[in-house]
């Protein structure tokens, strides 16, 4: 697919990995680490972005890849929504909120573009 040999080469996956690092770092601090429901949910959503990009890449068709890219994009939106809860509860400060929102938003936009590309590919094989 577009010259990618491994999912690790996909910029959206790299950005999702960095977002996941940020989520884990912030959700492991202070009161955030004790809010088990939010902590676990935001971590699962962040990991879902990375995992769905990887799983989709390993599928055999652009259609299957596109499906997983769509799921990953949804998870990026989920992270963005949960960051508002973290901000409102005082678990993250305004600066960190803005940085993480930016990262999640940029990831979602990249995934949108990737999904559009894959949709245009139809039933062609992703890689040989």
Secondary structure, 3 states (H helix, E strand, C coil): CCCCCCHHHCHHHHHHHHHHHHHHHHHCCHHHHHCHHHHHHHHHHHHHHHHHHHHHHCCCEHHHHHHHHHHHHHHHHHHHHHHHHHHHCCCCCHHHHHHHHHHHHHHHHHHHHHHHHHHHHCCCECCC
